[in-house]
Amino acid sequence: MSVFGKYSSYYDLLYKDKDYSAEANFVYGLIERYKPGASSVLELGCGSGRHALEFAKKGLSIHGVDLSLEMLAEAENEKKRAPENLAAKLSFSQGDMRELDIDSHFDSVLSLFHVVSYLPTLADIKTAFLKVHEHLNPGGIFIFDVWYAPAVVSEQPTVRVKKMANSDIEVTRIAEPVWHPNECWVDVCYKVFIRDIKANVIEELDTEVHRMRYLSYPEIEILAELCGMEIVHSGEWMTEKKPGGDTWGVFFVLRKPE
């Protein structure tokens, strides 16, 4: 997860086409359905704070945790730019979701944008799930999304190129995957080129490797049970359709018993 530290300066540019408001509406709908009256949220892997701000607009108090100090700096800037009534609902801290120790409990824990898939082993994921359970109020829910195993195995990862620009820079990112089927993860090797538009100078960043652990429904079911939770809902991210062999992003809602 720490690899995102290097992305902090242009993260929002790369994902400017990401509809944070629509995603927050989708997740908020799940919260209302499975934890009516929820008021407090813990977001693991909060990044630049864009989701957190959207949840604050809905009246939720959000504490965001991220491993990257650079991303947290962006989140704090997001908070400073927010109106006072929204900023009062936002707080952030550095931490690893496997070592979480916050002196508070929450109605809902969120981990969006495949953050759970950045945990490379089932042991890591179990440790994180136990921490989530520890920080949830009774009856609280845990919402997260992952790379879905049937799609990864069926379609297999391919090279992808993404290019985004603003008035100052143009960013080109090449993602070259290396699939490790026995370990059930994909090493995504990112090569990033940043062009200063005015000076027409190109900088190539060091290659980064993002290890993504893909997961199946039975794995999540077993992990949830081992950690004192149960699956209450799952589906394709943003549509809730039944996942299949072409569904790369799947969300899960786990519940801690009352």
Protein Blocks (a to p, Z undefined) as FASTA:
>chain_A
ZZmmmmmmmmmmmmmmpcfklmmmmmmmmmmmmmghiabdcdehklnolmmmmmmmnopa
cddddfblklmmmmmmmmmmpcfklmmmgccddddfklgccdbddfbdcdeehlmmmpmb
fklmmmmmmmmmmmpcehiacddddddfklmmmnopaddddddddfkbccdddddddddf
knopacdddddddddfklopacdddddddddddddfklmmmmmmmnopacfbdcdehklp
acdfklmbccddddddZZ
